[in-house]
């Protein structure tokens, strides 16, 4: 790798991972154990990625012997591809009745939320 290429890399290029998606990301959600993240797109597709980096920056740190300068090498391989789904149905499921509603005609107490 020549010096010209090295100068064009930003810190984001060295640390982050990025993927191309056909439409914009609308939201993201991490799993309860923090090992995966799901990205929902405006077109209704969902993409899942592992949070763990296959080439973390710590494994790419290099310290030059002559100057003692610390650098991070660029990634050797592209990030692991996302697991993508087809578009989900855009219709929302019907919402259940609220827990505090009671039928006035039946004169029953309000439902209890669990």
Secondary structure by P-SEA (a helix, b strand, c coil): ccaaaaaacccccccbbbbbbccccccccccccccbbbbbcccbbbbbbbccccccccccbbbbccccbbbbbccccccccccccccccccccccccccccccccccccccccc
